[in-house]
Amino acid sequence: MNRIKRQGNFRQSQVHKKKKTISCIENLSNEIFYEIFDYLDGYNIYKAFSNLNIRFENLLINPLLPMKIEISSETKLDSRYKQFLRSNKHHIISFDFDSQSKFDQFMNLFTIDKLFPRLESLILNSISTYKLFILLFYLKSLSNLSSLSICLKNCSCNIGDIYQMIFHLPLKYFRVAVPRHPRLSITIPIAAQDQYSPIEYLLIYHRCTFNQLTNILLHTPRLSHLHCFNIIESDDQIKSKLMIKLNSLTHLTMTLYDLELDEFEEFLLKLCSQLQLLNVKIYSTDKSYLDADRWEQLISQNITSLTKFIFRYSDTIDDEFEISSYYLLINRFKSSFWIDRKWIFKFLIEEDELIYSIHPYQETWIDIQEYSYIKQDSKNNIDNSSNPYFSSVELSVTGTFLTENDEPLIKKINFIFNMIQITYLDIECDQMTVSILITILEALRNLNSIRLSNSLLRQQMNLNIRDKIIFNVFLKINKITKITLRNVTESDQIDFIFKRFPRIQFFGLERVRDDDLKSVIQYILWNIKDNYISHPMTICVFCDDAKYNKVEKLHQMINSKNLLKNYTIYRQYDRFYVQWK
């Protein structure tokens, strides 16, 4: 009897909690529900809320309610869906179609025209040029349409005809992609003043020359953001009489192929004086892109508003690779012009490509090593001259670090590294051998900090006599004091570091699990004791799932084992620091 009574009380309690929960949800304002709806598909909103109660019915029939519709390959355009679309045409502000077949099926039922008077955005992830021409004819009736994104399934016609129709729409944003078409015909008549497009954001994902791009830009004087991801050399020189100033253009992102700097520079000088962001990737044999002084002159004299400069020049290391006189100028990327703007120069090696990179400063693993003693809230006060990262150079390596003939890349590019001192090395290569690592370390005599993946340390140190000699010499003369390891799985990987690098001042471990955190830190401190390392040091361990009270437990462990005296331990986000002087 008491058991039945308890079960009844339990059910009443659950009903009470359920009513209380519902009551809390219904207390939310209409504005909050509309904000929630903004993240949901319109049809899902309709199915979830249309038959709940009068309040939600009123929310759904409110003429101001906007609906976003995503039609995927899994969407069933059945009778209920068609009825939903007919009843809510005045609510729909966007369509997103992920396939040609679903778009065709939809167009057999509806025409995207003034029947959807509030439509603002349309995304077509696959459409034929024939269907697009038909659609563009109807889109002219949509005065609120401001965003259009299309991916052409094929394009055998003059894509300039498509651009002409696009320029007659009231768009602010236009994205066009034409995959797998090496060269397109783009012919557009010169625009009259009353034919200018209001487009402000233009993203071009198809191959075009600077001449073709110029013809497009003649129709878009209000452009503020331009992204072009496949610019190739023009057949003719850029004709200045066809150029216009894009006075509103502040953001330019480009990928250039086989294009000389002279042509790109002419484009920048004629169109882009107001740029605030320039992001350029270059695949070209023209080594003048590596002339730091030329870039400095161009920016300081002609693009004075530039605050962000992102640069990647790719050099293929093959049998035809030759040292150019421009390599002697690479060190100029570390002049005060670049440091004052916090534009960081960096080398990257990705398989057989040597990449020269410049990017705005952002916190990296190097800052964690260099500023482990500085509290987070005071880091913003570090001035330029005190940050060693700004005036130093990092080399980041992925891949095997071998040429096609299985020779170490370092032998071909060591001359470049002699021109500019590498002090930071980041290697993330599952297939690199220890022998190659030793070759790299021996070539980079000025290294101060390294960051390694654990795969390198998992390998057996079965070195030939030559590598043993090189490695032993390196260990005696190296300047490395800061080391970070990724994904360590074996204790002997930690042993290796402290035995081979006794001058270490910073040791970091990335991605340690919460269950292992205490034992890992304990093992590190034992290792330091066993190797008689007594100088000031910092231990930093990354643990993204650590519990909130972990610092106190680490304190107790260190004290109970008598591992350290006069130390500090603290946590910053997912990083645990142990320091002593």
N, C-alpha and C positions, 0 to 999 in steps of 0.2 A: 504493500500500500504506500509506504513512504517512498519506495523507489519510483512508483508511478507518479506520485506527487512531485518528486524532484524532476522527473522527465517533463512533466507539465510546466513546472516553473522554468525549466531550461528553455522549452519551446517559447513560452511567453517572453522570456528575456531576449531570445533571438529575434522574435517578432518586433519587440520594443526597439532593439538596436537597428533592425532593418528600417522601421518607420523613422527612427531618428536620423539615419543616414539619408533616406529619401528626403526627409524634411530639410536637411542641410543642403543637399543638392538643389532643391527647389528654391532655396533662399538666395541662390546666385542671381545676379542681375542679368537682364537681357543682354547688356553690353558684353558681359563675360562670355555668355553663350555664343554670341556672334564672333568673338575672338577665337573661341574654340572651333567653331564652324570653319573659320578661315584656314585651318590646317587639315580639314577633312574633305573628302570627295563629296560632291553634291548629292549623288545618288545614295551614298552611304548615310548621309544626313537624313535624307528622305525616308529610307528604310528604317532607320533607328528611331526617329522622333515623330513620324507622321500620325501615328495612332495612339500616342500616349495619353494626352489630355488636351484640354482646350487651350491652355497656355502655350504649349509647344505647337499646336496647330496654328495659333496666331503668329508665333515666331516664324513659321515656315511660309505663311502667306503674306508676310510683311513685304511690300513691294521693294523695300530698300535692301532686303537680304541678298547678298552676292553668293553665287555658287560657282565652284570650280569643278570641271568635269574631266576625269581621266578615263579614256577608253583604251584599254589594253587588249592584247590578244585573247585574254581570258574573259573579257566582258561579254555577256550575253545580251544582245539587243533584242530581247523578247518583247512581248506585248506590254508587260508592266513597265519596262524601261522606256519604250516608245511613248507610253502614256505620261510617264514622268517628264520626258523632254518636252512634250507638247504643252503640259501644264506649267512648266517652269522656264519657258524660253526667255521671259523677261527678267529672270533671276541670274541667268548664266553669264559670267564675265570671262570665262576662259575654257578652251578645249585643248586637250593634250592627247594626240593619237600616236600610239607607238608602232603601228604597222600600216602598210599600204592596204592590206585586205580589210581591216576594220574601218579605215577611212572610206574605202569604196562602199562598204556595206552601209555605213552611216549616210553617205551621199545619195544612196538609193532611196533613203527614207526622208532626208531633210536637205535643204539647201542652206549653206551658211551665208546668209544675207541679212537684210533688214528685219527678218523674223526674229533675229537675236540682237535686239537693239542695244543691249548693254555690253556686248562682247568687246573685251579689251585685249585679250591675249590668245594667240593660236600657235600651237606647236605641232608640227607634222614631221615625225621622225623618219618617214619614208613616203615619198610621193613621186610619181612620174611627171615629166615636164608637161605632158598633154593634160593631165588632171590639174596640174598647178595653173596652167593658163586659164582653164575654165573657172577655177576657184578665184583667181585674182580678178576676174571680170565681176564676180558677185561681191567681192570684198570692198569694192569701191563704194558700196551703199552703207558701209559701217563707219559712222563718223567717230565712234569711240575706240576703234581699234588702234592700239598704240604699240603692240608688241607682236612680232611674227618671227617664228623660227622654223626653217625648212631644211630637210635633207633630201636632195634629189637622188632618186633611184638610178637614173641615167640622164645624160644630157648630151644629145647629139646636135642640138640646135645652137643658135647664137644666144648665149646666156645674157647678153646685153638686152635682148628683148624682155627678159624677165625683170631685169633691173629697171627698165623703163616703166613697166607697169607698177613695180614696187614704189617707185618715186612719186607716183600719183596717189599713194595711200597716205593717211595721216599718221604714219608710224613714228615713234620715238626710238624704238629698238628693232633691229633687224639682224638676224643670224642666218647665214646660208652656208651649207656644206654640200660639196660634190665629191664624194669619195671615188677613188680609182679612176680618175680622169687626168692624165698627165698634162694636157694642154687644152684650153678651152678658147672658143671664139667669143670675144667680148667687144662688141661694137655698139656705142651709144651716141646718138646725135648730141651736139653741144646744146646745153640747156639754155633756154631763155630765162630771164630773171623771174618770171612768174611760174616757172616749172621746178623751182628748187624744192628739194625734199626736206621735211622737218626732222629727219632722222638725226638722233644724237649719239646713239650707240650702234656701231656697225662692226659685226664679226664675220670675217670672210674665211671660210675653210675650203678654199679651192685654189688651185695654182693660177697665178696671174703675174704679168710683168708690171714694172713700175708705170709704163705707159698706159696699160689697161687700168691699173689702179687709179691713175690720175684722171682718166675719163670718168670713172665712177665718182671720184671725189668732187669733180666739177659740179655735181648735182646735190652735194650735201654740205653746204657752207655752215650749218649749225652743229656739225659733228664735234662731240667732246671726247668720245672714247672710240678708238679705232684698233681692232685686232685683226691682223692678217698673218696667216700661218703657213704660207707657201709662196713667197715672193721670189721670182727668178729674174734673170738678166733680161733687160728690154732689148728688142730687136733694133730700135732706134734710140738716139739720144732724147732725153726729156726735153720737150719744147716749152720754153719759158712762157710763150704766149698762151699756152693752155693751162698754166698754173694759176691757182688762186690761193690766197692766204686763208688758212683755217684758223681764224682768230679765237675760236672757242675750244680748239683741240688741246686737251690737257693730259690725256693718257694715250700712249701709243705702245702697242705690243706687236712685234713682228718676228717672223722666222725667215731668214734669207738664205737662198741657195745659189751658189756660183755667181755671186754678185760682188762687184768691186766696191771698195769703200767710197771711191769718188762719186759713184752714182747714188749711193745711199746718203752721203753727205749733202749732195745737191738737193735731194728730196727733202731732207731735214731743214735745210736753209730756206727753201722756198715755201714750205708749208707749216713748219712746226715750231715757231719761235716761242709759243706760250706753254710748251710742254712742262708738266710737273712730274710726270712719270714716263720713263723710257725703258722698255723691256725688250731686249733684242737677242735672238739666238742666231748665230752665224755658222754656216757650213760653206766655206769658201777657201780657195787656195791663196787668196790675197792676204798676205801676212801684215799688211799695213793696218789691219784692224787691231794689231797688238801695239800700235804706236800710242803710248799713254799720253804723251805730250800733245799729240794731235787731237785726241779726245778732250783733253783739258782745255785746249784753245777753243774747240767747237762749243763746248758747254759754257765756259766762262764768258765768251764773247757773244754767243748767238742764242743759247738756250738758258738764259739766266734764271728762269723760274724753276728749273729742274731741282726737285728735292729727292727723288728716288731714281736710281740708275741700276738696272739689272742687266748684266751682260754675260753671254756665254759664247766663246769662240772654240769650235771643235777642230782639233788637229788629229788626223789619222796617222798612227804610227805604223808604217809599213815599209816595204823595201824602197819606196820612192821618197821617204821622209828625209828632208835635208835641213840643216841649220841655216836660218836666215839672219841677216843683220838686225832684223826687228826683234829677235830674241834678246839682243843686248839691251833693249829699251824696256824690257818687262819690269825691271826693278823700279821704273818710274811710277808704276801703279801704287807704290808705297810712299809717294811724296806727300807733302802737307796738304795739297789740294784734295787728295782722296781721304786722308785721315781726318781732316777737319770736317768733312761731310759724313764721316762714319760709313764710307763705302769700302767694304772689305774685299780685298783680293785673295783669291784662293785657287789652288790647283785641284782638279779632279781627274782621276784615271778610271775610266769605265771600259773594261775589256781592252780594245786596242785604240781607244780615243783618249787623247790628252786635252782636257778642257780647261780653258782659262776663264775664271768666273769672277764677277764683281757683283756684290749684292749689299743692300743696306744692312747695317748691324742688327742682329737679334741674338738673344741669349742662346748659347750652345754649350756643349760639354766642356769646352775650354773655359768658359766663365765659371762653371761649377768647380773646376780645378783651381783656377786662379783666385777666385774670390770666396772660397769656402769659409774664410775667417770673417767675412763681412755679412752682417745681418741683412735680410731681404729688404727691409724698409729703407736702408741707406745706400743700396746699390745705385739708385738713380743719381746720386750725388758724385759718382766717380767721374772725373773729367777725362777728356780724351787722352791727354798725355800719360795718365797713370794706368790706362788700360793696355796691357801688352798685346792684346789681340789685334788692336788697330794697326800696329806697326809691324806685326809678325805675319808669317804666311803659313797656312795649313795645306797639307796634301791629304786628300781623301781618296782611298783606293777601293774599288770593287772589281771582282773578276779574278782571273788567274794571274794577271800581270805578265803575260807572255805574248810574244809576237806570233804570227802565223807559223813561223819556223821554230816555235817553242824556245825562243831566246828571251831572257829577261828584258822587259821594256826599259828598265833603268839604264841599260848599256847604251841605248839610243838617245835617251833624253837627259842623261846625267849632266851634260853641258849646260842645259837650261837651269837645272837646280843649282849649279855653281854660280849662276848669275844672280840668284835671289835665294837667300837663306831660308830653308824650311825648318821651322821650330816645332810645328805640331803635325802629328801623323795619325790618321784615322783609317784603319784597315778593317773591312768587313768582307771577307772572302772565304767561302767554304772550301774552295778548291786550291787555294794558294798553298804551296809547300813551305816548310820551315826554311829550306835552303834559299828560296826566293825572298822570304822575310829577312834573312840574314844579309842577303845582297842589298836589299833596300836600306836596312839599318846602317850598313857599312858605308853606303853612299851619302847618307844624310847625317853628317857629323855634328850638325848643330841642333839636333832634336832635343827639345826640353820636355815635351809631353807626348804620350802615345795612348791610343785607344784601340784595343784589339778585340776581335771576336774569339770565342772560346775554341773554335775549330782548329785554329793554329796551334794552340797549346795542348790540344788532345793528341796531336801527332807525336810519334816517337822521335826523340832527338838522336836518330841514327845518322850522324853527319859524316861525310867524307873528311879526310884529313885537311883538305884546303878550307872547307867551311868551318871546321873546328878552330883552325888558326885564326881565320877572319873574325869569328864570333868572339873568341877569347880576347883578341886585340880590341874589338869594339867594346866589350864589357869593361875593359880597363880605362878607356878614354872617353866613354860616352858621358853626356851631360843630362841624361834623363832623370828627372826627379818626380815626375807625375805620371801615373799609369792608371788607366781605367780598363776593366775587362767586362765584356758582355756575356751574359748567359753561362756563367761558370757552373760546371756540373761535378767536377772532381776536385778534391782537396789538394792534389799534387800540382794543379794549375796555380793555386795560390802559393804553394811552396816554391815553385819555380821563380816567381816574381821576387820574393824576398831574399832568396839565395843569390840571384843573379844581379839584382839592383839594390844593393845595400844603402845607397844614398837617397833612396826614395823618400819624398816628403808628403806626397799625396797618393792614396790608393783608393780607387773607386770600384764598386761592383754594381752592375746593372741587372735589374730584374731578379731579385731574390724574393722568394715567397715568404709570407708572414710566419708560417710554421718553421721555416729554416733561419729566420733572421737572427735569433739569439745565438744559436749554435755557430752560425757563420761568423758573426762578430767575435765570439769567443775564440774561434779557431784562428782568426786573423791576429788577435792580440797575443795568443800563445806563440804564433809564428814569429811575431816581432820580437818577443822575449827570447825565443830560441836562437834568433840570428843577431842578438845583442844590438838591436837598433834602439838607440836611446835619444836621438836628436828629436826636435819638435816635429810633429806629424799630424796629418788629418786623415781619418778614415771616413769615406762616404759610401753608404749603401742605399741603393734604390729599392724600395719595396712599396708597390702601389696598392697592396691589399692589407697593409698593417693596421692593427687595431689601435684605438685612440690612446690606450694606456701603455703603449709599448716602451716609451722612454723610461718610465719609472721602473719597469721590469728589467730593462737593460742596465740601468743604474745598479739595481740590486745584484744582478749577475756579476758585473765588473767588480763591485765591492766585495762580494762574498768569495770570489775567486782570487782576490788581491791581484788583479791584472794591471791596474793603473793607479797612479796617485796624481793629484792636482790636474785633473782632466775636466773637460766640458763635454756634455752630450746634449744634443737638441735635435729637433725635427723641423724641416721646412718642406711642407707639402708631402711628397712621397720620398723624400730624402732624409736619411738619418746620419748625423755627423757625430764623430767622436774625435776630439782634438786635445792635444796637450803640448806644453811648451818645455 
